[in-house]
Amino acid sequence: MDVDFKEEAHKIRNDLIKIRRKIHQNPELGFCEFETAKLIKNELDRMGIEYTSEIAKTGVFATVHGTSKLDKSDKHFLIRADMDALPLQEDTTFEYKSQNEEIFHACGHDTHVTSVLGAAEIIQKYRAHFSGKISFVFQPAEEGSKIYDPTGEISGGALPMIIEAPEIFGSPKNPNFDGILALHIVSGPDNYSQVGNIGVSDGKFTGSADEFLITIKGEGGHASAPHNAVDPIFIASQVYNAIQGFITRKVDPIEPVVFTIGKIDGGFRQNIISETCFMTGTLRTLNSKIRDMLKLELPELIRSIAQSFGGDATIKIYTGYPVGSNDKIINDHIRKVTKSMYGEKALFEVDPVLGAEDFYEFGFKNTIPISMFWLGGANLSKGWVGANHSNYFSIDEDAIPIGTAILAATAFSFMNS
């Protein structure tokens, strides 16, 4: 008997929406997803699926063992969901909006958890249709947090889970999985972002992300006598412009690179030249060699500019997530099941983005076939197009059973290939 994954997902649609809304109303920040993890464990208990919990504080790992007697495959496939929310106020008017002040599932991780739980339920129900193992990891802190590592050297939740549980996740020389899969809900005006659509891309898919903390040191003084002071805010403005110019002259214009200064903090009042000015920025690229070059040369540029105006600068770089690359083998399984269940028009070949993901840590630099696909969640006709990380982020919940069906069907397709 073939499994109708689309129909199976539709059968549990209403239950999945209830789960998603419960998580959405109670969003939690990275490494603090205690209630979310509790909900996940309750659902896994209900399904009769074994799990290990409290990995990297809140992480959960669960496994369904295939019982097929026809195929003696020992493959092990992993499906991942991230659990954390963003420190952002939700300004939508949905009745199930966030009840936690300035915490909001604005990147859709509530949908990720729900879709993976739905896939787990279907896979558990039809475990007699495969042999080997299909596992599920619910990870904390994809958005980054300094709770686990106050130094900031380890930001996300994937790497701490791997470090704490090598017996589960393996190592680059001894990987425990044969394939790894995740989805990411997307909203916005693009065609691939609309509900019912799926986006895939082979090769480089998400950018690296590194955080720069810049302190410009000057000499304080009176605003009326800047010649007797060293103005760090003026120096910061020169640094800001120089970084952008440096990248355009130093990097091949064909290469996607972004350095964004997201925060500048300096000064006390209008008639005081302050002693310091602080800048924080993020470097994104799809090229690891360019990433390494800029991390080496940008600090030299920043210091030289500060010193040329009589000041100085210190730069702290927190190395973030690596470039994420999708495996064509897994993508071809996604393509096959998407076309089979939702038709050719539902499948979109998409471009890479400079948003970053620690999901790819589980693949040990593509030692293991690993892939993420976009799950369209917007609905233009209903006005639900608030983009990811927006305070108006919104999705059409009809996307949830679609994500569930594709996750489960892709896992089965891989296991039986």
C-alpha positions in Angstrom: 0.0 0.0 0.0 1.4 3.4 -1.0 1.1 6.2 1.6 -0.9 9.2 0.5 1.1 11.8 2.4 -1.0 14.7 1.2 -4.2 13.1 2.5 -2.5 12.0 5.7 -1.4 15.6 6.4 -4.8 16.9 5.6 -6.4 14.6 8.1 -4.4 16.2 10.9 -4.5 19.7 9.6 -6.8 21.1 12.3 -4.7 19.5 15.1 -1.5 20.9 13.6 -3.0 24.4 13.5 -3.9 24.2 17.1 -0.4 23.2 18.0 1.1 26.0 15.9 -1.2 28.6 17.5 -0.3 27.4 21.0 3.4 27.7 20.3 2.8 31.1 18.6 1.0 32.5 21.6 3.9 31.5 23.9 7.1 32.3 22.0 10.4 31.8 23.8 13.9 33.1 23.1 17.0 30.9 22.4 17.9 28.3 25.0 14.7 29.3 26.9 12.3 27.2 24.9 11.2 25.2 28.0 7.4 25.3 27.3 7.9 24.6 23.6 10.1 21.6 24.5 7.5 20.4 26.9 4.8 20.6 24.2 7.0 18.7 21.8 7.7 15.9 24.4 3.9 15.7 25.2 3.2 15.2 21.5 5.9 12.6 21.1 4.6 10.8 24.1 1.1 10.8 22.6 2.6 9.3 19.3 4.6 6.7 21.2 7.9 8.0 19.8 11.1 7.6 21.9 13.2 10.7 22.6 16.1 12.3 24.4 15.6 15.8 25.8 17.5 18.6 27.5 20.3 18.6 25.0 21.9 22.0 25.1 19.3 23.0 27.7 16.1 22.6 25.6 16.9 20.5 22.6 14.9 17.3 21.8 16.0 14.3 19.7 13.4 11.7 18.7 13.6 8.5 16.6 11.1 6.3 14.7 12.4 2.8 13.9 11.2 1.3 10.6 9.7 -2.2 10.9 9.6 -3.2 7.3 10.5 -6.9 6.7 10.9 -6.3 2.9 13.9 -4.0 3.0 16.7 -4.4 5.5 18.2 -0.9 4.9 20.1 0.6 7.8 19.8 4.1 6.6 19.3 6.9 9.1 17.6 10.1 8.0 17.3 13.3 10.1 14.6 16.0 10.0 15.2 19.3 11.8 13.1 22.0 13.3 14.2 25.1 15.2 12.2 26.3 18.2 13.2 29.8 19.2 11.4 33.2 18.6 12.8 36.7 18.1 13.0 39.6 20.5 10.4 41.6 18.6 6.9 43.0 19.4 4.1 41.4 17.3 1.9 44.0 15.7 -0.5 41.8 13.9 -4.2 41.5 14.9 -4.6 37.8 14.9 -6.5 36.4 17.9 -3.7 34.0 18.6 -0.9 36.7 18.6 2.0 36.5 21.0 1.1 36.9 24.6 4.7 37.5 25.6 5.8 41.1 25.5 8.4 41.8 22.8 8.8 38.1 21.8 7.4 37.0 18.5 7.7 34.0 16.2 8.6 36.4 13.4 10.6 33.8 11.5 8.1 31.0 11.6 9.8 28.5 13.8 6.4 27.7 15.4 5.5 26.4 11.9 8.7 24.5 11.6 8.1 22.7 14.9 4.5 22.0 14.0 5.3 20.6 10.5 8.0 18.3 11.8 5.7 17.0 14.6 3.1 16.3 11.8 5.7 14.5 9.8 6.7 12.5 12.8 3.1 11.4 13.4 2.7 10.2 9.8 6.1 8.5 9.8 5.3 6.7 13.1 1.9 5.6 11.7 3.5 4.1 8.6 6.8 2.9 10.1 6.1 -0.6 8.6 6.8 0.9 5.2 10.5 1.4 5.7 13.4 -0.1 7.6 16.2 1.9 9.2 15.6 5.0 11.3 14.0 8.4 10.7 14.9 10.9 13.5 13.8 14.4 14.4 15.8 17.1 16.1 14.2 20.1 17.7 17.0 22.6 18.3 17.2 25.8 20.3 18.5 29.2 19.5 18.8 29.3 15.7 18.5 33.1 15.9 21.5 33.2 18.2 21.9 33.7 21.9 24.7 34.3 24.4 23.0 32.3 27.2 24.8 29.0 26.3 28.1 30.7 25.7 28.4 34.2 27.2 31.6 34.9 25.2 29.5 34.8 22.0 31.9 32.3 20.4 29.1 29.8 20.0 25.9 31.5 19.2 23.3 29.1 17.7 21.8 25.9 19.1 22.9 23.3 16.5 26.6 23.3 17.5 25.9 23.0 21.2 23.7 20.0 20.6 26.4 18.3 18.5 29.0 19.1 21.2 26.9 17.7 24.0 25.6 14.6 22.3 28.3 13.2 19.9 26.8 9.8 20.4 23.7 11.0 18.7 25.0 13.4 16.1 28.3 11.8 15.3 31.3 13.6 13.9 32.8 14.6 10.5 34.9 11.4 10.5 32.0 9.2 11.8 28.6 10.7 10.8 25.5 9.1 12.2 23.1 10.1 9.4 22.8 9.4 5.7 20.7 12.5 4.9 19.4 15.6 6.6 16.4 17.7 5.8 14.7 20.9 7.0 12.1 23.4 5.7 11.9 27.1 6.2 8.6 29.0 6.0 8.9 32.2 3.9 6.4 35.1 3.5 6.4 38.1 1.2 5.4 39.2 -2.3 7.6 36.7 -4.3 5.9 33.9 -6.2 7.8 31.2 -4.4 6.7 32.7 -1.1 3.0 32.1 -1.8 1.2 29.3 0.0 1.2 26.1 -1.9 4.6 26.8 -3.4 8.0 25.2 -2.7 11.5 26.6 -3.4 14.6 24.6 -3.9 18.2 25.4 -4.9 21.2 23.2 -5.4 24.5 24.2 -4.0 25.2 27.4 -2.0 21.9 28.5 -0.4 22.5 30.6 2.7 25.2 33.0 3.6 27.8 33.0 6.3 27.2 35.4 9.1 29.9 37.1 11.3 29.3 39.8 13.9 31.6 42.8 14.2 31.7 44.8 17.4 33.7 48.1 16.8 34.7 50.6 19.5 36.0 53.9 18.2 38.2 55.7 20.8 38.6 59.5 20.6 39.1 62.3 23.1 36.2 64.1 24.7 35.6 67.8 24.6 33.3 70.7 24.0 31.2 70.7 20.9 32.2 74.2 20.1 35.9 73.3 20.0 36.2 70.1 17.9 39.9 71.0 17.2 40.7 70.3 20.8 39.0 66.9 20.8 39.0 63.7 18.7 35.4 63.1 17.6 34.6 59.4 17.6 31.2 59.9 16.0 32.8 61.7 13.0 35.4 58.8 12.8 32.5 56.3 12.9 30.9 58.0 9.9 34.1 57.7 8.0 34.5 54.1 8.9 30.9 53.4 7.8 31.5 54.8 4.3 35.0 53.3 4.0 33.8 49.8 4.7 31.2 50.0 1.8 33.8 51.5 -0.6 36.5 49.0 0.4 34.2 46.1 -0.4 33.2 47.5 -3.8 36.8 48.0 -4.7 38.2 44.8 -3.2 35.7 42.2 -4.0 34.7 40.9 -7.4 31.3 42.6 -8.1 29.9 39.2 -9.2 30.3 37.9 -5.6 27.4 38.6 -3.2 28.8 40.3 -0.1 27.0 42.5 2.4 28.4 44.4 5.4 25.6 46.1 7.3 26.2 48.4 10.3 23.0 47.8 12.2 23.7 50.0 15.3 25.8 53.0 16.1 25.8 54.3 19.7 27.7 57.3 20.8 27.4 60.6 22.6 25.5 62.1 25.5 24.1 65.4 24.5 24.3 68.0 21.8 27.2 70.1 23.2 29.5 67.2 24.2 32.0 65.4 22.0 32.1 62.0 23.6 35.1 59.8 24.1 33.8 56.6 22.5 31.4 55.5 19.8 30.2 51.9 19.4 29.2 50.2 16.1 27.9 46.7 15.5 27.6 45.1 12.1 27.2 41.9 10.3 29.2 40.4 7.4 27.4 38.1 4.9 28.8 36.3 1.9 28.5 33.0 0.0 32.3 32.7 -0.5 34.4 31.4 2.3 37.7 32.8 0.9 36.2 36.3 0.7 34.8 35.9 4.2 38.3 35.1 5.5 39.9 37.9 3.6 37.4 40.5 4.9 37.7 39.3 8.5 41.4 39.9 8.2 41.6 43.1 6.3 38.5 45.1 7.5 39.9 45.5 11.1 43.1 46.9 9.6 41.1 49.4 7.5 39.0 50.4 10.5 42.0 51.0 12.8 43.9 52.9 10.1 41.0 55.3 9.6 40.6 55.9 13.3 44.3 56.5 13.7 44.4 58.9 10.8 42.1 61.2 12.7 43.9 60.9 16.0 41.8 58.2 17.5 42.0 54.4 17.7 39.7 51.4 17.3 39.3 48.0 18.7 37.4 45.3 16.8 35.9 42.1 18.1 34.7 39.5 15.6 32.3 36.7 16.5 32.5 34.0 13.9 29.0 33.0 13.1 27.3 30.4 10.9 29.0 29.0 7.8 27.9 29.1 4.2 25.0 26.6 3.8 25.0 24.4 0.8 22.1 22.1 -0.4 22.7 18.6 -1.7 21.2 17.9 -5.1 20.4 14.2 -4.2 18.1 15.3 -1.4 16.7 18.2 -3.5 15.8 15.8 -6.2 13.7 13.8 -3.7 12.0 17.1 -2.7 11.3 17.9 -6.4 9.9 14.5 -7.0 7.4 14.4 -4.1 6.4 18.1 -4.6 5.5 17.5 -8.3 3.7 14.3 -7.4 1.5 15.8 -4.7 1.1 19.4 -5.7 2.1 19.6 -9.4 4.8 21.1 -11.5 3.7 24.7 -10.9 4.2 24.4 -7.2 7.9 23.9 -7.6 10.2 26.9 -7.9 14.0 26.9 -8.5 15.2 29.8 -6.3 18.3 31.9 -5.9 20.6 31.7 -2.8 20.1 34.3 0.0 22.5 36.0 2.5 20.3 35.1 5.4 22.2 32.6 7.6 21.3 29.2 9.1 23.0 27.0 11.7 21.1 24.0 10.3 24.0 23.2 8.1 26.2 22.5 11.2 24.5 19.1 11.4 25.9 18.2 8.0 29.6 18.7 9.0 30.5 20.9 6.0 28.4 18.7 3.7 30.1 15.5 4.8 26.4 14.3 4.9 23.9 15.1 2.2 21.8 18.0 3.6 19.2 20.3 2.3 16.7 23.0 3.2 13.7 24.1 1.1 11.4 27.1 1.2 7.8 26.5 2.2 5.6 29.3 0.8 3.4 30.8 3.5 2.2 34.2 2.2 -1.3 34.8 0.7 -1.6 38.0 -1.3 -5.3 37.7 -1.7 -5.7 37.8 2.1 -3.1 40.4 2.7 -0.8 38.0 4.6 2.6 39.1 3.2 4.4 40.3 6.2 8.0 39.3 5.6 10.2 37.2 7.9 11.6 39.2 10.8 8.9 41.8 10.3 6.7 42.9 13.2 3.8 42.1 10.8 5.1 38.6 9.8 2.1 36.4 8.9 1.4 33.1 7.1 -1.5 31.2 5.7 -1.8 28.2 7.9 -2.7 26.0 4.9 1.1 25.9 4.5 1.5 23.7 7.6 0.0 20.4 6.2 1.9 21.0 2.9 5.2 21.3 4.8 4.3 18.2 6.8 3.5 16.2 3.7 6.7 17.1 1.9 8.9 16.4 4.9 7.4 13.0 5.4 7.3 12.1 1.7 10.9 13.2 1.2 12.1 11.1 4.1 10.3 8.0 2.7 11.5 8.7 -0.8 15.1 8.9 0.5 14.8 5.8 2.7 13.4 3.7 -0.1 15.8 4.9 -2.7 
